[in-house]
């Protein structure tokens, strides 16, 4: 039996950059906070919590920090890879806290695009999941009307005002094919639109590799956090190509009972999955099956 791991499985550039930023700050001995979990992987977050890193979930929690007795060291807040609304940066500065911005550069680029074109009066349309922290952050950089679209039904129901110009961007981890399909709906409506494909190249490559591997595999294993949007999309794509697709977070979740007819097991992982977990799963499958 052959075990193949997708080349792009595991930490992407933006996630690695954010996690490295936390470890660098830990070496300073400061009180370290992250605004939201630094990445969508529970194992990574648990490891950092054991090292003293605290997670701030929202602006209300951030405001309550003023009541804490932190002595002369007020603490350092690290903005996670997903980014945050403009108001959050302003609040951190207002409270006199040190801010380390670990927002993925690809996400920061979207913030700049939104900030500029929204100020010009365009209605911003974000293709993505409205509840995802990256999208919440992107919305927070628009100074005018902004709408989030995730499904065909939402796109079909959308109705712009007369002579309103639209500016369309995407969540960086959105499915590329689905993004194109939704944009096409807006085109058919005849709107004056400007489209910028802001899906991260690493995301596109990761999804493409996963689909190609799943099409050849007898069994597919997708590794990633339960709250990871990009891992969930990988799982959906792989499952469409390989019926025997498993979604796990760590090796402890893996329960395989492979028949002798299995010749190829494929493994891929979301952008927030540490290499250590991927290696553990890969080695276990190689040794035990």
C-alpha positions in Angstrom: 0.0 0.0 0.0 1.2 3.5 -0.9 0.8 6.6 1.3 1.0 10.0 -0.4 1.0 13.3 1.3 0.1 16.4 -0.7 3.0 18.7 -1.2 1.2 21.8 0.1 -0.3 20.2 3.2 0.2 22.1 6.5 1.1 25.6 7.5 0.8 28.2 4.9 3.0 31.3 4.8 0.6 33.5 6.7 -0.1 31.0 9.5 3.6 30.2 10.0 4.3 34.0 10.1 1.6 34.5 12.8 2.7 31.5 15.0 6.4 32.5 14.7 5.4 36.0 15.9 3.9 34.6 19.1 6.9 32.5 19.9 9.2 35.5 19.3 7.2 37.6 21.7 7.2 34.8 24.3 11.0 35.1 24.5 10.7 38.7 25.7 9.0 37.7 28.9 6.1 40.0 28.3 2.4 39.3 29.0 1.2 38.0 25.6 -2.4 38.1 24.3 -3.7 37.1 20.9 -6.8 38.7 19.5 -8.8 35.6 18.8 -7.1 32.2 18.5 -3.9 32.8 16.5 -4.9 30.1 14.0 -7.9 27.8 13.7 -6.2 24.8 15.2 -7.1 23.8 18.8 -3.8 21.9 19.3 -1.7 24.9 18.4 -3.8 27.2 20.7 -3.6 24.7 23.6 0.2 24.5 23.3 0.4 28.3 23.4 -2.0 28.6 26.4 0.3 26.3 28.3 3.1 28.8 27.7 1.0 31.6 29.1 -0.5 33.1 26.0 -4.1 34.4 26.6 -6.8 34.7 24.0 -9.0 37.8 23.7 -12.2 36.9 22.0 -13.7 40.3 21.2 -13.5 44.1 21.8 -15.5 43.8 25.1 -12.9 41.5 26.5 -10.2 43.9 25.3 -11.9 46.8 27.1 -12.1 44.8 30.4 -8.3 44.4 30.3 -8.1 48.0 31.6 -9.4 46.7 34.9 -6.6 44.1 35.3 -3.6 44.9 37.4 -0.7 44.3 35.0 1.8 46.6 36.7 4.1 48.7 34.5 3.9 46.0 31.8 0.5 46.4 30.2 0.9 43.5 27.8 1.3 42.9 24.1 -1.6 42.1 21.8 -0.9 40.0 18.7 -3.4 40.3 15.9 -4.0 36.9 14.4 -3.5 35.9 10.8 -7.2 36.4 9.9 -6.9 40.2 10.6 -9.3 42.4 12.5 -11.6 45.5 11.8 -10.0 48.9 11.7 -11.8 49.8 15.0 -9.9 47.0 16.8 -6.5 48.5 16.0 -7.8 51.9 17.2 -9.0 50.4 20.5 -5.6 48.6 21.1 -3.8 51.9 20.6 -6.2 53.8 22.7 -5.6 51.4 25.6 -1.9 52.0 25.3 -1.2 48.3 24.6 1.7 47.2 22.3 0.3 45.8 19.1 2.1 43.2 16.9 0.2 42.8 13.6 0.5 39.3 12.4 -2.3 39.6 9.8 -1.5 37.6 6.7 -0.2 40.0 4.1 -2.7 38.7 1.6 -5.5 39.6 4.0 -4.0 43.0 4.7 -4.0 43.6 1.0 -7.8 43.1 0.9 -8.1 45.6 3.7 -6.3 48.2 1.7 -8.4 47.5 -1.4 -11.7 47.7 0.5 -10.7 50.8 2.3 -9.8 52.6 -1.0 -12.7 51.6 -3.2 -15.3 51.8 -0.4 -14.3 55.4 0.1 -14.9 56.0 -3.6 -18.6 55.1 -3.1 -18.6 51.5 -4.4 -20.8 48.9 -2.7 -18.4 46.2 -1.4 -19.4 42.6 -2.0 -17.3 40.0 -0.1 -17.6 36.4 -1.4 -17.2 34.3 1.8 -18.6 33.2 5.1 -20.0 36.1 7.1 -19.2 34.5 10.4 -15.6 33.8 9.6 -13.1 36.1 11.5 -11.3 37.0 8.3 -14.5 38.2 6.7 -15.5 40.0 9.9 -12.2 41.8 9.7 -12.5 42.7 6.0 -16.0 44.1 6.6 -14.5 46.4 9.2 -12.4 48.2 6.6 -15.4 49.4 4.5 -16.7 52.9 5.1 -19.8 52.4 3.0 -22.3 49.6 2.2 -20.9 46.1 2.3 -22.6 42.7 1.7 -21.3 39.2 2.2 -22.4 36.5 -0.2 -21.7 32.8 0.3 -24.3 30.9 -1.7 -26.0 31.0 -5.1 -29.3 31.7 -3.4 -27.8 34.8 -1.7 -26.3 36.0 -5.0 -29.6 35.5 -6.9 -31.5 37.5 -4.2 -29.0 40.4 -4.1 -30.4 43.6 -5.5 -28.2 46.7 -5.9 -29.6 50.2 -6.0 -29.9 51.9 -9.4 -26.5 53.1 -10.8 -24.7 51.5 -7.8 -21.2 50.3 -8.6 -20.0 47.0 -7.0 -16.6 46.0 -5.9 -16.2 42.2 -5.4 -13.5 40.5 -3.5 -13.2 37.1 -1.8 -12.3 35.5 1.4 -8.7 34.2 0.9 -9.7 30.6 1.6 -12.9 30.4 -0.5 -13.4 27.7 -3.1 -12.1 29.2 -6.4 -14.7 27.5 -8.7 -17.5 28.6 -6.4 -16.1 32.1 -6.4 -16.2 32.2 -10.2 -19.7 30.8 -10.3 -21.0 33.5 -7.9 -19.3 36.3 -9.8 -20.9 35.1 -13.0 -24.3 35.6 -11.4 -23.5 39.2 -10.7 -22.3 39.6 -14.3 -25.5 38.2 -15.7 -27.5 40.7 -13.6 -25.8 43.5 -15.6 -24.3 45.3 -12.7 -21.3 47.7 -13.0 -18.8 45.5 -11.2 -15.1 45.5 -10.5 -13.8 42.0 -9.5 -10.6 41.2 -7.7 -9.8 37.6 -7.1 -8.3 37.7 -3.6 -8.2 34.0 -3.1 -4.7 33.1 -1.9 -2.6 31.3 -4.4 -1.6 28.8 -1.7 -5.3 28.1 -1.2 -5.9 27.5 -4.9 -2.9 25.2 -5.1 -3.8 23.3 -2.0 -7.3 22.7 -3.2 -6.1 21.6 -6.7 -3.6 19.2 -5.3 -6.2 17.7 -2.9 -8.7 17.1 -5.7 -6.0 15.5 -7.9 -4.8 13.2 -5.1 -8.3 12.3 -3.9 -9.3 11.3 -7.5 -6.6 8.6 -7.4 -6.8 7.5 -3.8 -8.8 4.7 -2.3 -8.9 6.5 1.0 -8.3 10.2 1.7 -7.4 11.7 5.1 -7.9 15.4 5.7 -6.2 16.9 8.8 -7.2 20.2 10.4 -8.9 22.1 13.1 -12.7 21.6 13.6 -13.2 25.4 13.1 -10.9 25.7 10.1 -12.8 27.0 7.1 -10.0 26.0 4.6 -9.8 22.5 6.0 -13.6 22.1 5.8 -13.4 23.1 2.1 -10.6 20.6 1.5 -12.7 17.8 3.1 -15.7 18.7 0.9 -13.6 18.7 -2.3 -11.9 15.4 -1.4 -15.2 13.8 -0.5 -16.6 14.7 -3.9 -13.7 12.7 -5.5 -13.2 9.9 -2.9 -16.1 8.4 -1.0 -13.8 7.1 1.8 -12.6 10.5 3.0 -11.9 11.1 6.7 -11.7 14.5 8.5 -9.5 14.4 11.6 -7.8 16.9 13.9 -5.1 14.7 15.4 -4.0 11.1 15.2 -6.3 10.3 18.1 -9.3 10.9 15.9 -8.2 8.4 13.2 -10.1 5.2 13.2 -9.3 3.2 10.0 -10.2 -0.3 9.1 -8.7 -0.6 5.7 -9.5 -3.7 3.5 -6.7 -5.4 1.6 -7.9 -3.9 -1.6 -6.7 -0.4 -0.7 -3.7 0.5 -2.7 -3.4 4.3 -2.2 -4.0 6.4 0.9 -3.8 10.2 0.3 -3.2 12.7 3.0 -3.7 16.5 3.0 -4.0 19.1 5.7 -5.4 22.6 6.2 -3.3 25.7 6.4 -3.3 25.7 10.2 -2.1 22.1 10.7 1.4 21.7 12.2 3.8 19.4 10.3 4.2 17.3 13.5 0.6 16.2 13.3 0.8 15.4 9.6 4.0 13.3 10.2 2.3 11.4 13.1 -0.6 10.4 10.9 1.6 9.6 7.9 3.9 7.3 10.0 1.0 5.6 11.7 -0.7 4.7 8.5 2.6 3.5 6.9 3.4 1.3 9.9 0.0 -0.1 10.8 -1.6 -0.8 7.4 
